[in-house]
Amino acid sequence: MKRILLAASALALAVSAAASASVPPPPPPPPDGLPESYDGYSTDRLWYAYLYWVRGETATRRQAAFDALRLPGYSDDPEAWRTDLEGPSYEAISWWIPHGTLFAFEEVCPVNAGYGDAEGCLWRYRSARFTTQANDIHAIAYDTFDGAAFAARLREQGIAPDAVDNSFRSDFGLESQVHARLDAMIQTRAVREDECPGVRDGIESLAAISLPLSPYGPPPGAPPPPPPAPPSGDSQTLTIPVGFYPDMDVTVTIESNGAGSMNALLSGLIGPVNACIEAAQD
């Protein structure tokens, strides 16, 4: 069974310093024309308690959609596929709502091939991200905000008006409704290399990289890192299990905020995947 082999014999990859992150704009204010309070509960406090909950759920629902695509390691369904090997995974988390991406490569095997060096195993790519903008997320809060109903709910729960401070968050009983709208905005992908050869191309691109382990930096004559990407609020983490050491659990973690080297690495890894997915949609 093939594994990701990252030779540590040459100094070829340098991850440049992270770009500075830009500051997101403030959240939008409550709808116009509302009273200052409902039954003693500040309208502003009710609004921000709800709005920040809605915004926070973008990360929660994206993660849930991503996790739902993962194949289990065992199945008694002979027609199913199972995860056999964890490959590289990526997480981009941003201050900007609802920006962010999750993806992972995993080697999966047909259950009917058995366990332990099963034949017919293939690389599989899965991902989850929002295809919408912050205003679309905020529109959910504007459409569903009901100050009177929110205040009544808190009163019934015994939550006093002064308990609704700047850190208070609540779904006000609208969790399922909000989740349904958020989920409709999430784009997920799950594709094997037999459906999209770019999945294996990306893995082979990564496997061909020689990763330096020296703490002294690049040697004389090493090419300069690529130019940094424009500043962003992304916190990027690429995690690579290293199969080069079969007797040790070795993982390489690369963190960045939009550095050019990270973008170049991602381009080689997921560029071929995106290309064949886009070609299939044409």
C-alpha positions in Angstrom: 0.0 0.0 0.0 1.4 3.3 -1.0 2.1 5.9 1.6 3.1 9.6 1.5 6.9 9.6 1.4 8.5 12.9 2.4 12.3 12.6 2.1 14.2 14.6 4.7 17.4 14.6 2.7 17.3 17.9 0.8 16.5 21.5 1.7 13.8 22.4 -0.8 10.8 23.9 1.0 10.9 27.1 3.1 7.7 28.4 4.6 7.9 32.2 4.7 6.7 34.4 7.6 3.0 34.9 8.0 1.4 37.9 6.5 -0.3 40.4 8.9 -4.0 39.7 9.4 -6.5 42.4 8.6 -9.2 43.4 11.1 -12.8 42.4 10.2 -15.5 45.1 10.2 -17.9 45.5 13.2 -21.1 43.4 13.2 -24.2 45.1 11.8 -26.6 46.9 14.1 -30.1 45.8 15.1 -32.9 46.3 12.6 -34.3 49.9 12.4 -37.4 51.0 14.1 -37.3 48.7 17.2 -37.9 49.9 20.8 -35.0 50.2 23.1 -36.0 47.2 25.1 -38.6 44.4 25.4 -39.9 43.7 28.9 -36.7 45.2 30.4 -34.4 43.3 28.1 -32.2 45.6 26.0 -32.8 45.3 22.3 -29.1 45.8 21.6 -28.2 43.0 24.0 -30.8 40.6 22.6 -29.6 41.4 19.1 -26.0 40.8 19.7 -26.6 37.7 21.8 -28.4 36.2 18.8 -26.3 37.6 16.0 -23.0 36.4 17.5 -24.6 33.0 18.1 -25.6 32.8 14.4 -22.1 33.9 13.3 -20.5 31.3 15.5 -22.6 28.6 14.1 -21.0 29.0 10.7 -17.9 27.3 12.0 -20.0 24.7 13.8 -22.1 23.7 10.8 -19.1 23.7 8.4 -17.3 21.3 10.7 -20.4 19.1 11.0 -20.8 19.0 7.2 -17.1 18.1 6.9 -17.2 15.4 9.5 -20.3 13.8 8.0 -18.3 13.1 4.8 -15.7 11.0 6.6 -15.9 7.3 6.0 -15.7 5.0 9.0 -12.8 2.7 9.6 -15.1 -0.3 9.7 -18.3 -1.3 8.1 -20.2 -4.6 7.8 -21.7 -3.4 4.5 -19.7 -5.4 1.8 -20.5 -2.7 -0.8 -19.2 0.2 1.4 -15.8 1.9 1.5 -13.9 2.5 4.6 -11.0 4.8 5.7 -7.7 3.0 5.9 -5.2 5.8 6.1 -5.2 9.4 7.2 -3.6 11.7 4.7 -2.9 15.5 4.7 -5.6 17.7 6.1 -6.1 21.5 6.0 -8.0 24.0 8.1 -8.4 27.7 7.3 -10.2 29.6 10.0 -10.9 33.3 9.5 -12.2 36.3 11.4 -14.3 37.0 8.4 -17.7 35.4 8.5 -18.3 32.9 7.0 -14.9 32.5 5.3 -12.9 29.3 6.0 -12.2 25.9 4.4 -11.7 22.4 5.6 -10.3 19.5 3.5 -8.7 16.2 3.9 -7.2 13.4 1.8 -7.7 9.8 3.0 -6.9 6.5 1.5 -10.1 4.4 1.4 -10.6 0.8 0.7 -13.5 -1.3 -0.4 -14.9 -3.4 2.5 -15.2 -6.5 0.3 -11.4 -6.5 -0.2 -10.9 -7.3 3.5 -8.7 -5.7 6.1 -4.9 -5.5 6.2 -3.1 -4.7 2.9 -6.4 -4.7 1.1 -6.3 -4.3 -2.7 -8.2 -1.7 -4.6 -7.5 1.2 -2.1 -7.8 4.7 -3.5 -7.2 8.2 -2.4 -10.3 10.2 -1.5 -10.7 14.0 -1.1 -13.4 15.6 1.0 -14.0 19.3 1.8 -16.5 21.8 3.2 -16.8 25.5 2.8 -19.4 28.3 2.6 -20.3 29.6 -0.8 -21.8 32.8 0.5 -20.8 36.1 2.0 -21.2 37.7 5.5 -24.3 39.7 4.5 -26.1 36.4 3.7 -25.3 35.1 7.2 -26.4 38.4 8.8 -29.6 38.2 6.7 -30.6 35.1 8.7 -30.4 37.1 11.9 -32.4 40.0 10.4 -35.1 37.7 9.1 -35.6 35.8 12.3 -35.0 38.3 15.1 -38.0 38.7 17.3 -37.2 40.8 20.3 -40.6 40.3 22.1 -40.4 36.5 21.7 -36.8 36.4 22.7 -37.5 38.4 25.9 -40.5 36.2 26.8 -38.3 33.1 26.4 -35.6 34.4 28.7 -38.2 35.5 31.2 -39.7 31.9 31.2 -36.2 30.5 31.6 -35.6 32.7 34.7 -32.8 34.7 33.0 -32.9 38.3 34.3 -32.3 41.2 32.0 -29.0 42.1 33.6 -27.7 38.6 32.9 -27.8 39.3 29.2 -24.4 40.9 29.0 -21.9 41.3 26.2 -20.8 37.6 26.5 -24.3 36.2 26.5 -25.2 34.0 23.5 -28.5 32.2 22.7 -30.3 30.5 19.8 -33.6 31.6 21.4 -35.1 28.3 20.3 -34.3 28.8 16.6 -31.4 26.3 16.3 -33.0 24.0 13.8 -34.3 26.8 11.6 -30.9 28.6 11.5 -29.0 25.4 11.0 -31.2 24.5 8.0 -30.4 27.9 6.4 -26.7 27.7 7.1 -26.4 24.1 5.8 -28.0 25.2 2.5 -25.1 27.6 2.0 -22.3 25.0 2.6 -20.6 23.4 -0.4 -19.2 19.9 0.2 -17.1 17.8 -2.0 -16.3 14.1 -1.7 -14.4 12.4 -4.7 -12.1 9.4 -5.2 -9.2 9.3 -7.5 -11.1 6.9 -9.9 -13.6 9.7 -10.4 -11.1 12.5 -10.3 -7.4 11.6 -11.2 -6.4 15.0 -9.7 -6.8 13.5 -6.2 -3.8 11.2 -6.8 -1.9 13.9 -8.7 -2.2 16.2 -5.6 -0.9 13.4 -3.3 2.0 12.6 -5.7 2.9 16.3 -5.9 3.1 16.4 -2.1 5.0 13.1 -1.9 7.7 14.5 -4.3 8.6 17.3 -1.9 11.9 17.0 0.1 11.3 18.6 3.5 14.2 20.1 5.4 14.5 19.3 9.1 17.5 21.5 9.7 16.9 24.3 12.3 19.5 26.5 10.6 17.3 27.7 7.7 17.9 27.3 3.9 21.4 26.7 2.7 23.3 29.3 0.6 21.9 29.5 -2.9 18.4 28.3 -2.0 15.7 30.1 -4.1 13.8 32.9 -2.3 10.3 32.1 -1.0 7.4 33.2 -3.2 5.9 36.6 -2.6 3.4 36.8 0.3 -0.3 36.7 -0.4 -2.4 39.8 0.3 -3.0 40.2 4.1 -6.0 38.2 5.3 -7.7 37.0 8.5 -7.1 33.4 7.7 -5.3 31.2 10.1 -4.1 28.2 8.0 -3.0 24.8 9.3 -1.8 22.1 7.0 -1.2 18.7 8.7 0.8 16.0 6.9 1.2 12.5 8.4 4.6 11.3 7.3 4.7 7.7 6.2 8.5 7.9 5.7 9.0 6.6 9.3 6.9 3.4 9.6 8.2 2.8 13.1 7.3 6.2 14.5 4.2 8.5 14.5 5.5 11.5 12.6 3.4 14.5 11.6 4.4 17.7 10.0 2.3 20.8 10.8 2.6 23.9 8.7 0.9 27.1 9.9 0.5 30.3 8.1 -1.7 33.4 7.6 -1.6 33.6 3.8 2.2 33.2 3.2 3.3 32.7 -0.4 4.9 29.3 0.4 1.7 28.0 1.9 -0.3 29.0 -1.2 2.3 27.4 -3.4 2.1 24.2 -1.4 -1.7 24.2 -1.5 -1.7 24.9 -5.2 0.2 21.7 -5.9 -1.9 19.7 -3.5 -5.4 20.7 -4.4 -4.9 22.5 -7.7 -5.3 19.2 -9.7 -8.4 18.2 -7.6 -10.1 21.5 -8.3 -9.2 21.3 -12.0 -10.9 18.0 -12.5 -13.9 18.9 -10.4 -14.4 22.1 -12.5 -13.9 20.1 -15.7 -16.6 17.6 -14.7 -19.0 20.5 -14.1 -18.5 22.1 -17.6 
